[in-house]
Amino acid sequence: MANDRLRDALMAARFTHEDLADKLGVNPKTVERWITQGRTPYPQFRHRIAVLVQKDEQWLWPHGYSRKRRVEITESEIVRIYPYRVDIPAELWARLFEKATDRIGILVYSGFFLAEQHAAQLALLKQKADDGASIRILLGDPDCPQVALRGQEEDIGDAMAAKIRNVLLAYYRPYASYPGINIRLHSTTLYNSIFWFDDDMLVNTHAYGVPANFAPVSHLRRLGSGTLFQTYARSFDRVWDQTSKTFTGKEKL
């Protein structure tokens, strides 16, 4: 069976069979067999191809690894698990913000702790945007039913919506109109808060009736052959793509 995913990925990256063969040091007919006959390249080639075409390795070759090996790779993507978000060292937050060069993504309901405890890191967003990084921030729409339900589940009622309004007006308004910084208000039921810094990600699990501050956080690092990081990256992108309500800083909340 032909590997149409690899074919499309090469076309999107503007690679011919000969181009890829030259970069990998293999015969062009070998590349043709990978595509037309669905042959699976050796692991070292799969990783290099995934990097070249900027696609997830397991998406290109879903059956390239055994179940046991997939589990091992997934475990390697987990840098550390923190029992509570409050256990994450301030130094880690600072390092992730400071080292990010390509993208910073924030998906939360209020993220009030960032503004309150990491204002110095948020202040870097303008500099990062000036340097060409993609800055995407997703905060909960304070008027949506999902935010109201989350407030009820945490036994804080309307305080969740109030926190969002406060953080938008007091902290995020100066960034709303800054070129390169995009802020949207989502109405998604969040199962996790996501903080994305290039190839590092902090995933804060949401548990029923438990404030996010006291829920577990997984520190993940992307591996070309892994799927765990990509699962949450796709989740972030899906929320972003489905959200059209932009915060401009001029709204009356």
C-alpha positions as CSV (number, residue, x, y, z in Angstrom):
1,M,0.0,0.0,0.0
2,A,1.3,3.4,-0.9
3,N,2.3,5.9,1.8
4,D,0.2,8.9,0.8
5,R,1.1,10.7,4.0
6,L,4.7,10.7,3.1
7,R,4.0,11.6,-0.5
8,D,1.9,14.6,0.6
9,A,4.5,15.7,3.2
10,L,7.3,15.7,0.6
11,M,5.1,17.7,-1.8
12,A,4.2,20.2,0.9
13,A,8.0,20.6,1.7
14,R,8.8,20.8,-2.0
15,F,11.1,17.8,-1.9
16,T,11.5,15.5,-4.9
17,H,12.5,11.8,-4.5
18,E,15.9,12.8,-5.7
19,D,16.2,15.7,-3.1
20,L,15.3,13.4,-0.2
21,A,17.6,10.6,-1.5
22,D,20.5,13.1,-1.7
23,K,20.0,14.4,1.8
24,L,19.8,10.9,3.3
25,G,22.5,9.3,1.1
26,V,20.3,6.6,-0.4
27,N,19.2,5.6,-3.8
28,P,16.2,7.5,-5.3
29,K,14.6,4.2,-6.0
30,T,14.7,3.4,-2.3
31,V,12.7,6.6,-1.6
32,E,10.3,5.7,-4.4
33,R,9.6,2.3,-2.7
34,W,9.0,4.0,0.7
35,I,6.2,6.0,-1.1
36,T,4.7,3.7,-3.7
37,Q,5.1,0.4,-1.9
38,G,4.7,1.6,1.7
39,R,8.1,0.3,2.7
40,T,9.1,1.4,6.2
41,P,12.5,3.2,6.3
42,Y,15.0,2.3,9.1
43,P,14.5,4.3,12.3
44,Q,17.4,6.7,11.7
45,F,15.9,7.6,8.3
46,R,12.4,8.0,9.7
47,H,13.6,10.5,12.2
48,R,15.5,12.5,9.7
49,I,12.6,12.6,7.2
50,A,10.2,13.7,9.9
51,V,12.5,16.6,10.8
52,L,13.0,17.5,7.1
53,V,9.3,17.6,6.3
54,Q,8.3,18.8,9.8
55,K,5.7,16.1,10.4
56,D,5.2,13.7,13.4
57,E,7.1,10.5,12.7
58,Q,4.3,8.3,14.0
59,W,1.8,10.1,11.8
60,L,4.0,9.3,8.7
61,W,4.5,5.7,9.8
62,P,1.8,4.7,12.3
63,H,3.0,1.1,12.4
64,G,6.7,1.9,12.5
65,Y,7.1,0.9,16.1
66,S,5.8,-2.0,18.2
67,R,3.4,-1.2,21.0
68,K,6.1,-1.8,23.6
69,R,8.5,0.7,21.8
70,R,5.7,3.3,21.5
71,V,5.2,3.1,25.3
72,E,9.0,3.5,25.9
73,I,9.1,6.5,23.6
74,T,6.1,8.1,25.4
75,E,7.8,7.6,28.7
76,S,10.9,9.4,27.3
77,E,8.8,12.4,26.5
78,I,7.9,12.9,30.2
79,V,10.5,15.0,31.8
80,R,8.8,15.2,35.2
81,I,5.4,15.0,36.9
82,Y,4.6,17.5,39.6
83,P,1.8,16.4,42.1
84,Y,0.5,20.0,42.2
85,R,1.0,23.0,40.0
86,V,2.3,25.0,43.0
87,D,5.3,22.5,43.1
88,I,6.7,23.7,39.8
89,P,9.8,25.7,40.5
90,A,9.7,29.4,39.6
91,E,13.1,28.9,37.9
92,L,11.4,26.5,35.5
93,W,8.7,28.9,34.5
94,A,11.4,31.6,34.0
95,R,13.6,29.3,31.9
96,L,10.8,28.2,29.7
97,F,9.7,31.8,28.9
98,E,13.2,33.0,28.4
99,K,14.4,30.2,26.2
100,A,11.4,30.1,23.9
101,T,12.2,31.5,20.4
102,D,9.6,30.0,18.0
103,R,6.3,29.8,20.0
104,I,4.6,30.5,23.3
105,G,1.1,29.1,23.7
106,I,-1.2,29.5,26.8
107,L,-4.5,27.8,27.1
108,V,-6.3,28.4,30.4
109,Y,-9.5,29.7,31.9
110,S,-8.0,32.6,33.8
111,G,-4.3,31.9,34.3
112,F,-4.4,34.4,37.1
113,F,-1.4,32.9,38.8
114,L,0.8,33.7,35.7
115,A,-0.1,37.4,35.9
116,E,0.2,37.4,39.7
117,Q,3.4,35.4,40.2
118,H,5.2,35.5,36.9
119,A,4.6,39.1,35.7
120,A,8.3,39.4,34.7
121,Q,7.9,36.4,32.4
122,L,4.8,37.8,30.8
123,A,6.6,41.1,30.3
124,L,8.9,39.1,27.9
125,L,6.0,38.5,25.5
126,K,6.5,41.7,23.6
127,Q,10.2,41.1,23.1
128,K,9.5,37.5,22.0
129,A,6.9,38.8,19.5
130,D,9.4,41.4,18.2
131,D,11.9,38.6,17.6
132,G,9.4,36.7,15.5
133,A,7.9,34.2,18.0
134,S,4.3,33.1,17.6
135,I,2.4,34.2,20.7
136,R,-1.0,32.7,21.2
137,I,-3.0,33.1,24.4
138,L,-6.4,31.5,25.0
139,L,-8.4,32.7,28.0
140,G,-11.9,31.6,28.9
141,D,-14.8,33.7,27.8
142,P,-16.2,35.0,31.1
143,D,-19.7,35.0,29.7
144,C,-19.7,31.4,28.5
145,P,-21.5,28.5,30.3
146,Q,-18.3,26.4,30.4
147,V,-16.6,29.0,32.7
148,A,-19.7,29.2,34.9
149,L,-19.8,25.4,35.2
150,R,-16.1,25.3,36.2
151,G,-16.8,27.9,38.9
152,Q,-19.6,25.8,40.2
153,E,-17.4,22.7,40.2
154,E,-14.8,24.4,42.3
155,D,-17.4,25.9,44.6
156,I,-16.4,29.4,43.8
157,G,-19.5,30.4,41.8
158,D,-19.1,33.6,39.8
159,A,-15.5,34.1,41.0
160,M,-14.1,32.2,38.1
161,A,-15.6,34.7,35.6
162,A,-14.6,37.6,37.8
163,K,-11.0,36.3,37.8
164,I,-11.0,36.2,34.0
165,R,-12.3,39.7,33.7
166,N,-9.8,40.9,36.2
167,V,-6.8,39.3,34.5
168,L,-7.9,40.5,31.1
169,L,-8.4,44.1,32.1
170,A,-5.6,44.5,34.6
171,Y,-2.9,42.4,33.0
172,Y,-3.5,41.4,29.4
173,R,-5.0,44.6,28.0
174,P,-1.5,46.1,27.2
175,Y,-0.7,43.0,25.1
176,A,-3.9,42.8,23.2
177,S,-3.1,45.3,20.5
178,Y,0.6,44.5,20.3
179,P,1.8,43.2,16.9
180,G,2.5,39.5,17.0
181,I,0.6,38.8,20.2
182,N,-2.8,37.2,19.7
183,I,-5.4,36.8,22.5
184,R,-8.6,34.9,22.0
185,L,-11.5,34.1,24.4
186,H,-12.6,30.5,24.1
187,S,-15.7,28.7,25.3
188,T,-14.2,25.2,25.5
189,T,-14.6,22.6,28.2
190,L,-11.0,22.3,29.4
191,Y,-9.6,19.0,30.4
192,N,-6.1,20.4,30.8
193,S,-4.5,23.8,30.9
194,I,-1.6,23.9,28.4
195,F,1.6,26.0,28.5
196,W,3.6,25.5,25.3
197,F,7.2,26.8,24.9
198,D,8.8,25.5,21.7
199,D,9.5,21.9,22.3
200,D,8.6,22.0,26.0
201,M,5.1,21.9,27.4
202,L,3.5,22.0,30.8
203,V,0.1,20.2,30.9
204,N,-2.0,21.0,34.0
205,T,-4.6,18.3,34.5
206,H,-8.1,19.4,35.5
207,A,-9.9,17.3,38.1
208,Y,-13.5,17.7,39.1
209,G,-13.9,19.9,42.1
210,V,-10.1,20.5,42.4
211,P,-8.6,24.0,41.7
212,A,-5.9,23.7,38.9
213,N,-3.3,24.9,41.4
214,F,-3.7,21.7,43.3
215,A,-3.9,19.3,40.3
216,P,-1.0,17.4,38.7
217,V,1.3,18.9,36.0
218,S,3.3,16.9,33.4
219,H,6.4,18.5,32.0
220,L,6.8,17.1,28.4
221,R,9.5,17.5,25.8
222,R,8.8,16.8,22.2
223,L,10.5,13.8,20.5
224,G,10.3,13.3,16.8
225,S,9.1,9.8,17.2
226,G,6.8,10.5,20.1
227,T,3.0,11.1,20.2
228,L,2.3,12.4,23.7
229,F,3.5,16.0,23.1
230,Q,1.7,16.0,19.7
231,T,-1.5,14.9,21.3
232,Y,-1.7,18.1,23.5
233,A,-0.3,20.3,20.7
234,R,-3.1,19.2,18.4
235,S,-5.6,19.8,21.2
236,F,-4.3,23.4,21.6
237,D,-4.4,24.0,17.9
238,R,-8.0,22.7,17.7
239,V,-9.2,25.1,20.4
240,W,-7.4,27.9,18.7
241,D,-8.8,27.1,15.3
242,Q,-12.4,26.8,16.7
243,T,-12.2,30.1,18.6
244,S,-13.0,33.3,16.7
245,K,-13.6,35.7,19.6
246,T,-10.6,38.0,19.8
247,F,-9.7,40.1,22.8
248,T,-8.7,43.6,21.6
249,G,-8.4,45.3,24.9
250,K,-11.2,47.7,24.1
251,E,-14.0,45.5,25.3
252,K,-16.2,46.4,28.3
253,L,-16.3,43.1,30.3
